[in-house]
Amino acid sequence: MNSEAILSRFDRNSTANVLVPAFVALFFFLMIVLFHPFREKLQYDVDEGFNLMRSMLVTMDYSLYDEVSSDQPPLFTYLLADTQRLTG
């Protein structure tokens, strides 16, 4: 069998070529949701709110460490501030 005969079997627009990867991805996602123990491991803390408020103040042109108290390195605060500037 030559390569053209093998490739002619697989029609690029066939439904199976679209549905099979979609079902595999859906099955994988469902297995992760059902069996991954993230429900017990994920914990929310008040730091998320502090980080968002700190980055909001930096977005409003308050200077970090002078006018805004922070006990963390500045990279994450500046990344959040830039994200807030981009998304509004």
Secondary structure as GFF3:
##gff-version 3
##sequence-region A 1 88
A	DSSP	alpha_helix	3	9	.	.	.	ID=ss1
A	DSSP	alpha_helix	15	35	.	.	.	ID=ss2
A	DSSP	alpha_helix	38	41	.	.	.	ID=ss3
A	DSSP	alpha_helix	47	59	.	.	.	ID=ss4
A	DSSP	alpha_helix	74	87	.	.	.	ID=ss5
###
